[in-house]
Amino acid sequence: MLPIPSHLSERFDKYLQDQKTPDNLQWAYKKWVSYYLDFCDKYKHPPGHKDALPEFIKKLHEKKQSNQQQEEAVTAIKH
């Protein structure tokens, strides 16, 4: 799992705090963003490309992640 680059992590932390996101969701959202960045690196998808997120969600589905987990991942990444 790739760490979130520090400049993005700081901005994301501030955003989550400004949105008053509960602590447990902050942790989960950071996890999903980290997994997404790892996926994009491994499969050579630019993170900002329109096809990257659908491909990531497809992979989560293949790995039997629940619909709730997939939705949580989408929410985290779109923030």
PyMOL Python script that loads the backbone (N, CA, C, O; Angstrom):
from pymol import cmd

cmd.read_pdbstr("""\
ATOM      1  N   MET A   1       0.852  -1.172   0.000  1.00  0.00           N
ATOM      2  CA  MET A   1       0.000   0.000   0.000  1.00  0.00           C
ATOM      3  C   MET A   1       0.897   1.234   0.000  1.00  0.00           C
ATOM      4  O   MET A   1       1.784   1.372   0.843  1.00  0.00           O
ATOM      5  N   LEU A   2       0.657   2.116  -0.944  1.00  0.00           N
ATOM      6  CA  LEU A   2       1.436   3.347  -1.032  1.00  0.00           C
ATOM      7  C   LEU A   2       0.913   4.383  -0.048  1.00  0.00           C
ATOM      8  O   LEU A   2      -0.298   4.542   0.111  1.00  0.00           O
ATOM      9  N   PRO A   3       1.823   5.083   0.606  1.00  0.00           N
ATOM     10  CA  PRO A   3       1.359   6.164   1.487  1.00  0.00           C
ATOM     11  C   PRO A   3       0.858   7.340   0.648  1.00  0.00           C
ATOM     12  O   PRO A   3       1.295   7.547  -0.484  1.00  0.00           O
ATOM     13  N   ILE A   4      -0.048   8.089   1.220  1.00  0.00           N
ATOM     14  CA  ILE A   4      -0.527   9.299   0.561  1.00  0.00           C
ATOM     15  C   ILE A   4       0.596  10.327   0.647  1.00  0.00           C
ATOM     16  O   ILE A   4       1.116  10.560   1.738  1.00  0.00           O
ATOM     17  N   PRO A   5       0.986  10.948  -0.464  1.00  0.00           N
ATOM     18  CA  PRO A   5       2.037  11.965  -0.403  1.00  0.00           C
ATOM     19  C   PRO A   5       1.698  13.033   0.639  1.00  0.00           C
ATOM     20  O   PRO A   5       0.539  13.419   0.786  1.00  0.00           O
ATOM     21  N   SER A   6       2.711  13.501   1.353  1.00  0.00           N
ATOM     22  CA  SER A   6       2.480  14.397   2.495  1.00  0.00           C
ATOM     23  C   SER A   6       1.686  15.649   2.123  1.00  0.00           C
ATOM     24  O   SER A   6       0.823  16.075   2.891  1.00  0.00           O
ATOM     25  N   HIS A   7       1.960  16.245   0.966  1.00  0.00           N
ATOM     26  CA  HIS A   7       1.227  17.462   0.599  1.00  0.00           C
ATOM     27  C   HIS A   7      -0.263  17.176   0.390  1.00  0.00           C
ATOM     28  O   HIS A   7      -1.108  18.013   0.710  1.00  0.00           O
ATOM     29  N   LEU A   8      -0.583  16.002  -0.142  1.00  0.00           N
ATOM     30  CA  LEU A   8      -1.990  15.629  -0.318  1.00  0.00           C
ATOM     31  C   LEU A   8      -2.609  15.208   1.012  1.00  0.00           C
ATOM     32  O   LEU A   8      -3.764  15.523   1.297  1.00  0.00           O
ATOM     33  N   SER A   9      -1.841  14.504   1.808  1.00  0.00           N
ATOM     34  CA  SER A   9      -2.340  14.043   3.096  1.00  0.00           C
ATOM     35  C   SER A   9      -2.730  15.220   3.989  1.00  0.00           C
ATOM     36  O   SER A   9      -3.769  15.188   4.649  1.00  0.00           O
ATOM     37  N   GLU A  10      -1.900  16.247   4.007  1.00  0.00           N
ATOM     38  CA  GLU A  10      -2.198  17.428   4.820  1.00  0.00           C
ATOM     39  C   GLU A  10      -3.478  18.113   4.345  1.00  0.00           C
ATOM     40  O   GLU A  10      -4.318  18.499   5.158  1.00  0.00           O
ATOM     41  N   ARG A  11      -3.622  18.261   3.052  1.00  0.00           N
ATOM     42  CA  ARG A  11      -4.833  18.891   2.502  1.00  0.00           C
ATOM     43  C   ARG A  11      -6.067  18.036   2.777  1.00  0.00           C
ATOM     44  O   ARG A  11      -7.132  18.554   3.115  1.00  0.00           O
ATOM     45  N   PHE A  12      -5.909  16.720   2.629  1.00  0.00           N
ATOM     46  CA  PHE A  12      -7.029  15.804   2.857  1.00  0.00           C
ATOM     47  C   PHE A  12      -7.438  15.829   4.328  1.00  0.00           C
ATOM     48  O   PHE A  12      -8.628  15.866   4.643  1.00  0.00           O
ATOM     49  N   ASP A  13      -6.450  15.810   5.232  1.00  0.00           N
ATOM     50  CA  ASP A  13      -6.742  15.897   6.667  1.00  0.00           C
ATOM     51  C   ASP A  13      -7.527  17.168   6.988  1.00  0.00           C
ATOM     52  O   ASP A  13      -8.520  17.127   7.714  1.00  0.00           O
ATOM     53  N   LYS A  14      -7.079  18.280   6.449  1.00  0.00           N
ATOM     54  CA  LYS A  14      -7.758  19.550   6.709  1.00  0.00           C
ATOM     55  C   LYS A  14      -9.183  19.513   6.167  1.00  0.00           C
ATOM     56  O   LYS A  14     -10.118  19.953   6.834  1.00  0.00           O
ATOM     57  N   TYR A  15      -9.342  18.991   4.964  1.00  0.00           N
ATOM     58  CA  TYR A  15     -10.672  18.892   4.367  1.00  0.00           C
ATOM     59  C   TYR A  15     -11.600  18.050   5.243  1.00  0.00           C
ATOM     60  O   TYR A  15     -12.730  18.454   5.517  1.00  0.00           O
ATOM     61  N   LEU A  16     -11.130  16.888   5.680  1.00  0.00           N
ATOM     62  CA  LEU A  16     -11.949  16.005   6.503  1.00  0.00           C
ATOM     63  C   LEU A  16     -12.317  16.665   7.831  1.00  0.00           C
ATOM     64  O   LEU A  16     -13.439  16.518   8.315  1.00  0.00           O
ATOM     65  N   GLN A  17     -11.379  17.383   8.406  1.00  0.00           N
ATOM     66  CA  GLN A  17     -11.662  18.092   9.656  1.00  0.00           C
ATOM     67  C   GLN A  17     -12.670  19.214   9.425  1.00  0.00           C
ATOM     68  O   GLN A  17     -13.598  19.393  10.214  1.00  0.00           O
ATOM     69  N   ASP A  18     -12.488  19.962   8.351  1.00  0.00           N
ATOM     70  CA  ASP A  18     -13.419  21.047   8.026  1.00  0.00           C
ATOM     71  C   ASP A  18     -14.829  20.519   7.799  1.00  0.00           C
ATOM     72  O   ASP A  18     -15.809  21.197   8.106  1.00  0.00           O
ATOM     73  N   GLN A  19     -14.929  19.308   7.260  1.00  0.00           N
ATOM     74  CA  GLN A  19     -16.232  18.689   7.001  1.00  0.00           C
ATOM     75  C   GLN A  19     -16.791  17.987   8.238  1.00  0.00           C
ATOM     76  O   GLN A  19     -17.889  17.431   8.213  1.00  0.00           O
ATOM     77  N   LYS A  20     -16.004  18.027   9.328  1.00  0.00           N
ATOM     78  CA  LYS A  20     -16.394  17.371  10.583  1.00  0.00           C
ATOM     79  C   LYS A  20     -16.659  15.874  10.383  1.00  0.00           C
ATOM     80  O   LYS A  20     -17.608  15.310  10.928  1.00  0.00           O
ATOM     81  N   THR A  21     -15.795  15.262   9.592  1.00  0.00           N
ATOM     82  CA  THR A  21     -15.873  13.834   9.341  1.00  0.00           C
ATOM     83  C   THR A  21     -15.472  13.085  10.615  1.00  0.00           C
ATOM     84  O   THR A  21     -14.427  13.382  11.194  1.00  0.00           O
ATOM     85  N   PRO A  22     -16.281  12.121  11.059  1.00  0.00           N
ATOM     86  CA  PRO A  22     -15.938  11.355  12.263  1.00  0.00           C
ATOM     87  C   PRO A  22     -14.563  10.686  12.133  1.00  0.00           C
ATOM     88  O   PRO A  22     -14.146  10.303  11.040  1.00  0.00           O
ATOM     89  N   ASP A  23     -13.876  10.554  13.261  1.00  0.00           N
ATOM     90  CA  ASP A  23     -12.521   9.996  13.266  1.00  0.00           C
ATOM     91  C   ASP A  23     -12.436   8.630  12.591  1.00  0.00           C
ATOM     92  O   ASP A  23     -11.507   8.370  11.826  1.00  0.00           O
ATOM     93  N   ASN A  24     -13.408   7.751  12.874  1.00  0.00           N
ATOM     94  CA  ASN A  24     -13.347   6.415  12.277  1.00  0.00           C
ATOM     95  C   ASN A  24     -13.473   6.475  10.755  1.00  0.00           C
ATOM     96  O   ASN A  24     -12.872   5.660  10.055  1.00  0.00           O
ATOM     97  N   LEU A  25     -14.238   7.420  10.243  1.00  0.00           N
ATOM     98  CA  LEU A  25     -14.347   7.559   8.786  1.00  0.00           C
ATOM     99  C   LEU A  25     -13.098   8.200   8.207  1.00  0.00           C
ATOM    100  O   LEU A  25     -12.696   7.870   7.091  1.00  0.00           O
ATOM    101  N   GLN A  26     -12.476   9.113   8.948  1.00  0.00           N
ATOM    102  CA  GLN A  26     -11.238   9.714   8.461  1.00  0.00           C
ATOM    103  C   GLN A  26     -10.202   8.623   8.215  1.00  0.00           C
ATOM    104  O   GLN A  26      -9.530   8.603   7.183  1.00  0.00           O
ATOM    105  N   TRP A  27     -10.087   7.721   9.178  1.00  0.00           N
ATOM    106  CA  TRP A  27      -9.130   6.623   9.027  1.00  0.00           C
ATOM    107  C   TRP A  27      -9.484   5.774   7.806  1.00  0.00           C
ATOM    108  O   TRP A  27      -8.609   5.441   7.006  1.00  0.00           O
ATOM    109  N   ALA A  28     -10.756   5.427   7.663  1.00  0.00           N
ATOM    110  CA  ALA A  28     -11.196   4.590   6.542  1.00  0.00           C
ATOM    111  C   ALA A  28     -10.964   5.297   5.207  1.00  0.00           C
ATOM    112  O   ALA A  28     -10.499   4.681   4.248  1.00  0.00           O
ATOM    113  N   TYR A  29     -11.286   6.578   5.145  1.00  0.00           N
ATOM    114  CA  TYR A  29     -11.092   7.323   3.901  1.00  0.00           C
ATOM    115  C   TYR A  29      -9.618   7.369   3.513  1.00  0.00           C
ATOM    116  O   TYR A  29      -9.280   7.220   2.339  1.00  0.00           O
ATOM    117  N   LYS A  30      -8.751   7.573   4.484  1.00  0.00           N
ATOM    118  CA  LYS A  30      -7.307   7.594   4.188  1.00  0.00           C
ATOM    119  C   LYS A  30      -6.849   6.225   3.682  1.00  0.00           C
ATOM    120  O   LYS A  30      -6.017   6.131   2.779  1.00  0.00           O
ATOM    121  N   LYS A  31      -7.398   5.177   4.271  1.00  0.00           N
ATOM    122  CA  LYS A  31      -7.056   3.818   3.832  1.00  0.00           C
ATOM    123  C   LYS A  31      -7.450   3.634   2.372  1.00  0.00           C
ATOM    124  O   LYS A  31      -6.657   3.139   1.571  1.00  0.00           O
ATOM    125  N   TRP A  32      -8.680   4.033   2.020  1.00  0.00           N
ATOM    126  CA  TRP A  32      -9.144   3.840   0.644  1.00  0.00           C
ATOM    127  C   TRP A  32      -8.328   4.652  -0.350  1.00  0.00           C
ATOM    128  O   TRP A  32      -8.020   4.169  -1.439  1.00  0.00           O
ATOM    129  N   VAL A  33      -7.978   5.879   0.014  1.00  0.00           N
ATOM    130  CA  VAL A  33      -7.162   6.698  -0.892  1.00  0.00           C
ATOM    131  C   VAL A  33      -5.802   6.055  -1.084  1.00  0.00           C
ATOM    132  O   VAL A  33      -5.273   6.040  -2.196  1.00  0.00           O
ATOM    133  N   SER A  34      -5.238   5.528  -0.023  1.00  0.00           N
ATOM    134  CA  SER A  34      -3.949   4.850  -0.125  1.00  0.00           C
ATOM    135  C   SER A  34      -4.049   3.610  -1.014  1.00  0.00           C
ATOM    136  O   SER A  34      -3.179   3.376  -1.852  1.00  0.00           O
ATOM    137  N   TYR A  35      -5.102   2.821  -0.834  1.00  0.00           N
ATOM    138  CA  TYR A  35      -5.317   1.648  -1.689  1.00  0.00           C
ATOM    139  C   TYR A  35      -5.497   2.065  -3.147  1.00  0.00           C
ATOM    140  O   TYR A  35      -4.981   1.415  -4.056  1.00  0.00           O
ATOM    141  N   TYR A  36      -6.223   3.139  -3.356  1.00  0.00           N
ATOM    142  CA  TYR A  36      -6.456   3.633  -4.718  1.00  0.00           C
ATOM    143  C   TYR A  36      -5.147   4.050  -5.381  1.00  0.00           C
ATOM    144  O   TYR A  36      -4.894   3.707  -6.536  1.00  0.00           O
ATOM    145  N   LEU A  37      -4.328   4.782  -4.654  1.00  0.00           N
ATOM    146  CA  LEU A  37      -3.039   5.200  -5.215  1.00  0.00           C
ATOM    147  C   LEU A  37      -2.165   3.991  -5.531  1.00  0.00           C
ATOM    148  O   LEU A  37      -1.467   3.972  -6.545  1.00  0.00           O
ATOM    149  N   ASP A  38      -2.204   2.993  -4.671  1.00  0.00           N
ATOM    150  CA  ASP A  38      -1.451   1.764  -4.903  1.00  0.00           C
ATOM    151  C   ASP A  38      -1.971   1.056  -6.156  1.00  0.00           C
ATOM    152  O   ASP A  38      -1.185   0.603  -6.988  1.00  0.00           O
ATOM    153  N   PHE A  39      -3.288   0.964  -6.285  1.00  0.00           N
ATOM    154  CA  PHE A  39      -3.907   0.357  -7.463  1.00  0.00           C
ATOM    155  C   PHE A  39      -3.477   1.095  -8.732  1.00  0.00           C
ATOM    156  O   PHE A  39      -3.071   0.473  -9.714  1.00  0.00           O
ATOM    157  N   CYS A  40      -3.571   2.424  -8.700  1.00  0.00           N
ATOM    158  CA  CYS A  40      -3.212   3.223  -9.878  1.00  0.00           C
ATOM    159  C   CYS A  40      -1.750   3.019 -10.261  1.00  0.00           C
ATOM    160  O   CYS A  40      -1.416   2.940 -11.443  1.00  0.00           O
ATOM    161  N   ASP A  41      -0.896   2.936  -9.270  1.00  0.00           N
ATOM    162  CA  ASP A  41       0.527   2.713  -9.539  1.00  0.00           C
ATOM    163  C   ASP A  41       0.749   1.321 -10.133  1.00  0.00           C
ATOM    164  O   ASP A  41       1.458   1.165 -11.127  1.00  0.00           O
ATOM    165  N   LYS A  42       0.145   0.330  -9.522  1.00  0.00           N
ATOM    166  CA  LYS A  42       0.335  -1.055  -9.961  1.00  0.00           C
ATOM    167  C   LYS A  42      -0.193  -1.302 -11.373  1.00  0.00           C
ATOM    168  O   LYS A  42       0.444  -1.994 -12.166  1.00  0.00           O
ATOM    169  N   TYR A  43      -1.360  -0.734 -11.683  1.00  0.00           N
ATOM    170  CA  TYR A  43      -2.000  -1.000 -12.978  1.00  0.00           C
ATOM    171  C   TYR A  43      -1.836   0.146 -13.981  1.00  0.00           C
ATOM    172  O   TYR A  43      -2.473   0.160 -15.034  1.00  0.00           O
ATOM    173  N   LYS A  44      -0.978   1.097 -13.639  1.00  0.00           N
ATOM    174  CA  LYS A  44      -0.619   2.201 -14.544  1.00  0.00           C
ATOM    175  C   LYS A  44      -1.819   3.042 -14.981  1.00  0.00           C
ATOM    176  O   LYS A  44      -1.953   3.403 -16.150  1.00  0.00           O
ATOM    177  N   HIS A  45      -2.681   3.344 -14.018  1.00  0.00           N
ATOM    178  CA  HIS A  45      -3.805   4.250 -14.252  1.00  0.00           C
ATOM    179  C   HIS A  45      -3.451   5.598 -13.629  1.00  0.00           C
ATOM    180  O   HIS A  45      -3.201   5.655 -12.425  1.00  0.00           O
ATOM    181  N   PRO A  46      -3.418   6.678 -14.397  1.00  0.00           N
ATOM    182  CA  PRO A  46      -3.230   7.987 -13.769  1.00  0.00           C
ATOM    183  C   PRO A  46      -4.390   8.233 -12.799  1.00  0.00           C
ATOM    184  O   PRO A  46      -5.548   8.103 -13.198  1.00  0.00           O
ATOM    185  N   PRO A  47      -4.109   8.589 -11.523  1.00  0.00           N
ATOM    186  CA  PRO A  47      -5.179   8.732 -10.526  1.00  0.00           C
ATOM    187  C   PRO A  47      -6.300   9.683 -10.924  1.00  0.00           C
ATOM    188  O   PRO A  47      -7.444   9.478 -10.519  1.00  0.00           O
ATOM    189  N   GLY A  48      -6.009  10.698 -11.690  1.00  0.00           N
ATOM    190  CA  GLY A  48      -7.033  11.658 -12.069  1.00  0.00           C
ATOM    191  C   GLY A  48      -7.793  11.292 -13.338  1.00  0.00           C
ATOM    192  O   GLY A  48      -8.724  12.000 -13.721  1.00  0.00           O
ATOM    193  N   HIS A  49      -7.416  10.210 -13.988  1.00  0.00           N
ATOM    194  CA  HIS A  49      -8.068   9.822 -15.236  1.00  0.00           C
ATOM    195  C   HIS A  49      -9.476   9.306 -14.958  1.00  0.00           C
ATOM    196  O   HIS A  49      -9.716   8.642 -13.949  1.00  0.00           O
ATOM    197  N   LYS A  50     -10.400   9.615 -15.857  1.00  0.00           N
ATOM    198  CA  LYS A  50     -11.819   9.270 -15.653  1.00  0.00           C
ATOM    199  C   LYS A  50     -12.061   7.769 -15.542  1.00  0.00           C
ATOM    200  O   LYS A  50     -13.054   7.359 -14.941  1.00  0.00           O
ATOM    201  N   ASP A  51     -11.192   6.943 -16.098  1.00  0.00           N
ATOM    202  CA  ASP A  51     -11.388   5.495 -16.045  1.00  0.00           C
ATOM    203  C   ASP A  51     -10.770   4.843 -14.812  1.00  0.00           C
ATOM    204  O   ASP A  51     -11.047   3.677 -14.534  1.00  0.00           O
ATOM    205  N   ALA A  52      -9.948   5.565 -14.074  1.00  0.00           N
ATOM    206  CA  ALA A  52      -9.225   4.959 -12.950  1.00  0.00           C
ATOM    207  C   ALA A  52     -10.162   4.522 -11.823  1.00  0.00           C
ATOM    208  O   ALA A  52     -10.055   3.398 -11.332  1.00  0.00           O
ATOM    209  N   LEU A  53     -11.067   5.389 -11.415  1.00  0.00           N
ATOM    210  CA  LEU A  53     -11.965   5.042 -10.308  1.00  0.00           C
ATOM    211  C   LEU A  53     -12.879   3.863 -10.654  1.00  0.00           C
ATOM    212  O   LEU A  53     -12.997   2.941  -9.847  1.00  0.00           O
ATOM    213  N   PRO A  54     -13.526   3.857 -11.816  1.00  0.00           N
ATOM    214  CA  PRO A  54     -14.357   2.681 -12.146  1.00  0.00           C
ATOM    215  C   PRO A  54     -13.550   1.375 -12.175  1.00  0.00           C
ATOM    216  O   PRO A  54     -14.046   0.327 -11.762  1.00  0.00           O
ATOM    217  N   GLU A  55     -12.320   1.443 -12.659  1.00  0.00           N
ATOM    218  CA  GLU A  55     -11.475   0.242 -12.681  1.00  0.00           C
ATOM    219  C   GLU A  55     -11.122  -0.203 -11.257  1.00  0.00           C
ATOM    220  O   GLU A  55     -11.082  -1.399 -10.969  1.00  0.00           O
ATOM    221  N   PHE A  56     -10.870   0.758 -10.379  1.00  0.00           N
ATOM    222  CA  PHE A  56     -10.578   0.443  -8.985  1.00  0.00           C
ATOM    223  C   PHE A  56     -11.795  -0.223  -8.328  1.00  0.00           C
ATOM    224  O   PHE A  56     -11.654  -1.224  -7.624  1.00  0.00           O
ATOM    225  N   ILE A  57     -12.969   0.327  -8.557  1.00  0.00           N
ATOM    226  CA  ILE A  57     -14.179  -0.247  -7.970  1.00  0.00           C
ATOM    227  C   ILE A  57     -14.438  -1.642  -8.541  1.00  0.00           C
ATOM    228  O   ILE A  57     -14.885  -2.535  -7.822  1.00  0.00           O
ATOM    229  N   LYS A  58     -14.163  -1.824  -9.799  1.00  0.00           N
ATOM    230  CA  LYS A  58     -14.292  -3.154 -10.408  1.00  0.00           C
ATOM    231  C   LYS A  58     -13.367  -4.143  -9.699  1.00  0.00           C
ATOM    232  O   LYS A  58     -13.759  -5.278  -9.428  1.00  0.00           O
ATOM    233  N   LYS A  59     -12.152  -3.716  -9.401  1.00  0.00           N
ATOM    234  CA  LYS A  59     -11.202  -4.576  -8.697  1.00  0.00           C
ATOM    235  C   LYS A  59     -11.691  -4.884  -7.282  1.00  0.00           C
ATOM    236  O   LYS A  59     -11.553  -6.014  -6.813  1.00  0.00           O
ATOM    237  N   LEU A  60     -12.261  -3.888  -6.600  1.00  0.00           N
ATOM    238  CA  LEU A  60     -12.805  -4.137  -5.261  1.00  0.00           C
ATOM    239  C   LEU A  60     -13.928  -5.170  -5.327  1.00  0.00           C
ATOM    240  O   LEU A  60     -14.027  -6.045  -4.468  1.00  0.00           O
ATOM    241  N   HIS A  61     -14.770  -5.060  -6.349  1.00  0.00           N
ATOM    242  CA  HIS A  61     -15.858  -6.023  -6.535  1.00  0.00           C
ATOM    243  C   HIS A  61     -15.294  -7.429  -6.749  1.00  0.00           C
ATOM    244  O   HIS A  61     -15.791  -8.398  -6.174  1.00  0.00           O
ATOM    245  N   GLU A  62     -14.254  -7.533  -7.578  1.00  0.00           N
ATOM    246  CA  GLU A  62     -13.618  -8.827  -7.846  1.00  0.00           C
ATOM    247  C   GLU A  62     -13.034  -9.423  -6.567  1.00  0.00           C
ATOM    248  O   GLU A  62     -12.994 -10.643  -6.403  1.00  0.00           O
ATOM    249  N   LYS A  63     -12.588  -8.560  -5.672  1.00  0.00           N
ATOM    250  CA  LYS A  63     -12.000  -9.013  -4.408  1.00  0.00           C
ATOM    251  C   LYS A  63     -13.056  -9.195  -3.321  1.00  0.00           C
ATOM    252  O   LYS A  63     -12.734  -9.330  -2.140  1.00  0.00           O
ATOM    253  N   LYS A  64     -14.322  -9.198  -3.740  1.00  0.00           N
ATOM    254  CA  LYS A  64     -15.450  -9.461  -2.847  1.00  0.00           C
ATOM    255  C   LYS A  64     -15.625  -8.421  -1.734  1.00  0.00           C
ATOM    256  O   LYS A  64     -16.086  -8.745  -0.640  1.00  0.00           O
ATOM    257  N   GLN A  65     -15.253  -7.175  -2.024  1.00  0.00           N
ATOM    258  CA  GLN A  65     -15.529  -6.103  -1.078  1.00  0.00           C
ATOM    259  C   GLN A  65     -17.030  -5.799  -1.144  1.00  0.00           C
ATOM    260  O   GLN A  65     -17.627  -5.822  -2.220  1.00  0.00           O
ATOM    261  N   SER A  66     -17.618  -5.520  -0.015  1.00  0.00           N
ATOM    262  CA  SER A  66     -19.057  -5.278   0.036  1.00  0.00           C
ATOM    263  C   SER A  66     -19.430  -3.998  -0.714  1.00  0.00           C
ATOM    264  O   SER A  66     -18.575  -3.159  -0.996  1.00  0.00           O
ATOM    265  N   ASN A  67     -20.710  -3.864  -1.029  1.00  0.00           N
ATOM    266  CA  ASN A  67     -21.184  -2.640  -1.673  1.00  0.00           C
ATOM    267  C   ASN A  67     -20.908  -1.433  -0.787  1.00  0.00           C
ATOM    268  O   ASN A  67     -20.542  -0.365  -1.277  1.00  0.00           O
ATOM    269  N   GLN A  68     -21.085  -1.608   0.515  1.00  0.00           N
ATOM    270  CA  GLN A  68     -20.814  -0.508   1.449  1.00  0.00           C
ATOM    271  C   GLN A  68     -19.342  -0.096   1.392  1.00  0.00           C
ATOM    272  O   GLN A  68     -19.034   1.096   1.396  1.00  0.00           O
ATOM    273  N   GLN A  69     -18.445  -1.059   1.339  1.00  0.00           N
ATOM    274  CA  GLN A  69     -17.021  -0.744   1.241  1.00  0.00           C
ATOM    275  C   GLN A  69     -16.713  -0.043  -0.084  1.00  0.00           C
ATOM    276  O   GLN A  69     -15.923   0.899  -0.128  1.00  0.00           O
ATOM    277  N   GLN A  70     -17.340  -0.509  -1.152  1.00  0.00           N
ATOM    278  CA  GLN A  70     -17.118   0.123  -2.448  1.00  0.00           C
ATOM    279  C   GLN A  70     -17.615   1.562  -2.436  1.00  0.00           C
ATOM    280  O   GLN A  70     -16.949   2.452  -2.964  1.00  0.00           O
ATOM    281  N   GLU A  71     -18.771   1.794  -1.843  1.00  0.00           N
ATOM    282  CA  GLU A  71     -19.314   3.153  -1.751  1.00  0.00           C
ATOM    283  C   GLU A  71     -18.427   4.042  -0.878  1.00  0.00           C
ATOM    284  O   GLU A  71     -18.205   5.213  -1.188  1.00  0.00           O
ATOM    285  N   GLU A  72     -17.934   3.480   0.198  1.00  0.00           N
ATOM    286  CA  GLU A  72     -17.041   4.232   1.078  1.00  0.00           C
ATOM    287  C   GLU A  72     -15.773   4.618   0.320  1.00  0.00           C
ATOM    288  O   GLU A  72     -15.282   5.738   0.461  1.00  0.00           O
ATOM    289  N   ALA A  73     -15.247   3.702  -0.478  1.00  0.00           N
ATOM    290  CA  ALA A  73     -14.051   3.976  -1.271  1.00  0.00           C
ATOM    291  C   ALA A  73     -14.327   5.103  -2.275  1.00  0.00           C
ATOM    292  O   ALA A  73     -13.515   6.017  -2.418  1.00  0.00           O
ATOM    293  N   VAL A  74     -15.449   5.041  -2.956  1.00  0.00           N
ATOM    294  CA  VAL A  74     -15.807   6.091  -3.922  1.00  0.00           C
ATOM    295  C   VAL A  74     -15.893   7.438  -3.231  1.00  0.00           C
ATOM    296  O   VAL A  74     -15.350   8.428  -3.723  1.00  0.00           O
ATOM    297  N   THR A  75     -16.574   7.481  -2.091  1.00  0.00           N
ATOM    298  CA  THR A  75     -16.719   8.733  -1.340  1.00  0.00           C
ATOM    299  C   THR A  75     -15.355   9.285  -0.949  1.00  0.00           C
ATOM    300  O   THR A  75     -15.094  10.479  -1.099  1.00  0.00           O
ATOM    301  N   ALA A  76     -14.496   8.419  -0.453  1.00  0.00           N
ATOM    302  CA  ALA A  76     -13.161   8.852  -0.018  1.00  0.00           C
ATOM    303  C   ALA A  76     -12.364   9.429  -1.179  1.00  0.00           C
ATOM    304  O   ALA A  76     -11.739  10.482  -1.052  1.00  0.00           O
ATOM    305  N   ILE A  77     -12.389   8.748  -2.288  1.00  0.00           N
ATOM    306  CA  ILE A  77     -11.568   9.153  -3.437  1.00  0.00           C
ATOM    307  C   ILE A  77     -12.113  10.429  -4.079  1.00  0.00           C
ATOM    308  O   ILE A  77     -11.343  11.275  -4.533  1.00  0.00           O
ATOM    309  N   LYS A  78     -13.415  10.563  -4.116  1.00  0.00           N
ATOM    310  CA  LYS A  78     -13.999  11.774  -4.713  1.00  0.00           C
ATOM    311  C   LYS A  78     -13.789  13.011  -3.861  1.00  0.00           C
ATOM    312  O   LYS A  78     -13.894  14.128  -4.369  1.00  0.00           O
ATOM    313  N   HIS A  79     -13.496  12.842  -2.577  1.00  0.00           N
ATOM    314  CA  HIS A  79     -13.228  13.999  -1.730  1.00  0.00           C
ATOM    315  C   HIS A  79     -11.896  14.578  -2.160  1.00  0.00           C
ATOM    316  O   HIS A  79     -11.442  15.571  -1.593  1.00  0.00           O
TER     317      HIS A  79
END
""", "prot")
cmd.dss("prot")
cmd.show_as("cartoon", "prot")
cmd.util.cbc("prot")
cmd.orient("prot")
